[in-house]
């Protein structure tokens, strides 16, 4: 099988990365030239080429491995934050950490039903989007712990 050209490599990187599977945007960002309709055709042609498909599969596998590592780090952060919140007697932050972990492992039925609805209507979060949501929640939790520690230190 032949190798990817530089533009095809860039296309794969954008398609599997920041363009979230949008072939037209990926073609544009990768440096392909033309009107929007021409870029749409080029993007569609690229995703049908076996060499590009193989490269996309490899890129998605790489991304999943990186995300799994990040999710493990996130779990450690939540557990560490929960421990610090408990030590500082910041029960709001501790409870929030417990809720985040419970949601993460799918313990809430409302969230499970909501996820099923999202899947049925075709809205599926990419692993990157899910990780971004988790990171935002983690930042909010850390702020709660900081606020609780400051209040506990004043008392």
C-alpha positions as CSV (number, residue, x, y, z in Angstrom):
1,X,0.0,0.0,0.0
2,X,1.4,3.4,-0.9
3,X,2.1,6.1,1.7
4,X,0.1,9.2,2.4
5,X,1.0,12.5,0.8
6,X,1.6,15.5,3.2
7,X,-1.9,16.8,2.5
8,X,-3.5,13.5,3.1
9,X,-1.5,13.1,6.4
10,X,-2.7,16.6,7.4
11,X,-6.3,15.7,6.3
12,X,-6.2,12.6,8.6
13,X,-4.9,14.6,11.5
14,X,-7.6,17.3,11.2
15,X,-10.3,14.7,10.5
16,X,-9.5,12.7,13.6
17,X,-8.7,15.8,15.6
18,X,-10.2,19.3,15.8
19,X,-12.5,18.9,12.8
20,X,-14.3,16.0,14.5
21,X,-15.0,14.0,11.4
22,X,-15.9,16.9,9.1
23,X,-14.3,16.0,5.8
24,X,-14.9,19.4,4.2
25,X,-13.3,21.3,7.0
26,X,-10.5,18.8,7.2
27,X,-9.7,19.3,3.5
28,X,-9.8,23.1,3.9
29,X,-7.4,23.0,6.9
30,X,-5.1,20.5,5.3
31,X,-4.4,22.9,2.5
32,X,-6.6,21.7,-0.3
33,X,-7.8,24.5,-2.6
34,X,-11.1,25.2,-4.2
35,X,-14.7,26.2,-3.5
36,X,-16.7,24.8,-0.7
37,X,-18.3,22.3,-3.1
38,X,-14.9,21.2,-4.4
39,X,-13.5,20.8,-0.9
40,X,-16.6,18.7,0.0
41,X,-15.8,16.4,-3.0
42,X,-12.1,16.2,-2.1
43,X,-13.0,15.4,1.5
44,X,-15.4,12.7,0.4
45,X,-12.9,11.2,-2.0
46,X,-10.2,11.2,0.7
47,X,-12.3,9.2,3.3
48,X,-13.0,6.5,0.7
49,X,-9.3,5.9,-0.1
50,X,-8.0,2.7,1.6
51,X,-4.7,4.2,2.6
52,X,-6.5,7.2,4.2
53,X,-9.0,4.9,6.0
54,X,-6.1,2.8,7.4
55,X,-4.4,6.0,8.6
56,X,-7.6,7.3,10.2
57,X,-8.1,3.9,12.1
58,X,-4.5,4.2,13.4
59,X,-5.0,7.8,14.5
60,X,-8.3,7.0,16.3
61,X,-6.5,4.1,18.1
62,X,-3.7,6.5,19.2
63,X,-6.3,9.1,20.4
64,X,-8.2,6.5,22.4
65,X,-5.0,5.4,24.1
66,X,-4.2,9.0,25.0
67,X,-7.7,9.7,26.3
68,X,-7.8,6.5,28.4
69,X,-4.6,7.7,30.1
70,X,-6.2,11.2,30.6
71,X,-9.3,9.6,32.1
72,X,-7.3,7.6,34.5
73,X,-5.5,10.8,35.6
74,X,-8.9,12.5,35.9
75,X,-10.1,9.8,38.2
76,X,-7.0,10.1,40.4
77,X,-7.6,13.9,40.6
78,X,-11.2,13.5,41.6
79,X,-10.3,10.9,44.3
80,X,-7.5,13.2,45.6
81,X,-9.8,16.2,45.6
82,X,-12.5,14.3,47.4
83,X,-9.9,13.3,50.1
84,X,-8.7,16.9,50.5
85,X,-12.3,18.1,50.7
86,X,-13.1,15.6,53.4
87,X,-10.0,16.5,55.4
88,X,-10.9,20.2,55.1
89,X,-14.5,19.3,56.1
90,X,-15.7,20.8,52.9
91,X,-18.8,18.6,52.5
92,X,-20.1,20.4,49.4
93,X,-16.9,19.7,47.5
94,X,-16.7,16.1,48.8
95,X,-20.3,15.4,47.7
96,X,-19.7,17.0,44.3
97,X,-16.6,14.7,43.8
98,X,-18.8,11.7,44.7
99,X,-21.4,12.8,42.2
100,X,-18.9,13.3,39.5
101,X,-17.5,9.8,40.0
102,X,-21.0,8.3,40.2
103,X,-22.0,10.0,36.9
104,X,-18.7,8.9,35.3
105,X,-19.4,5.2,36.0
106,X,-23.1,5.5,35.0
107,X,-24.7,5.2,38.4
108,X,-27.5,7.8,37.8
109,X,-30.5,6.4,36.0
110,X,-31.5,9.9,34.7
111,X,-28.1,10.3,33.1
112,X,-28.3,6.8,31.6
113,X,-31.7,7.5,30.1
114,X,-30.5,10.9,28.9
115,X,-27.5,9.2,27.2
116,X,-29.8,6.7,25.6
117,X,-31.9,9.5,24.1
118,X,-28.8,11.3,22.8
119,X,-27.6,8.1,21.1
120,X,-31.0,7.5,19.6
121,X,-31.2,10.9,18.0
122,X,-27.6,10.7,16.8
123,X,-25.8,13.0,19.2
124,X,-22.8,11.1,20.3
125,X,-20.0,12.8,22.3
126,X,-16.5,12.1,21.0
127,X,-14.0,10.9,23.6
128,X,-12.4,14.4,23.3
129,X,-15.6,16.2,24.0
130,X,-16.4,13.9,27.0
131,X,-12.9,14.5,28.4
132,X,-13.3,18.3,27.9
133,X,-16.6,18.1,29.9
134,X,-14.8,16.1,32.7
135,X,-12.0,18.6,32.8
136,X,-14.4,21.5,33.2
137,X,-16.2,19.7,36.0
138,X,-12.8,19.0,37.7
139,X,-11.8,22.7,37.5
140,X,-15.2,23.6,39.2
141,X,-14.6,21.0,41.9
142,X,-11.0,22.3,42.5
143,X,-12.5,25.8,42.9
144,X,-15.0,24.5,45.5
145,X,-12.2,22.9,47.4
146,X,-10.1,26.1,47.4
147,X,-13.1,28.1,48.6
148,X,-13.9,25.6,51.3
149,X,-10.3,25.4,52.5
150,X,-10.2,29.2,52.7
151,X,-13.4,29.3,54.7
152,X,-12.1,26.5,57.0
153,X,-8.9,28.4,57.6
154,X,-10.8,31.5,58.6
155,X,-12.9,29.7,61.2
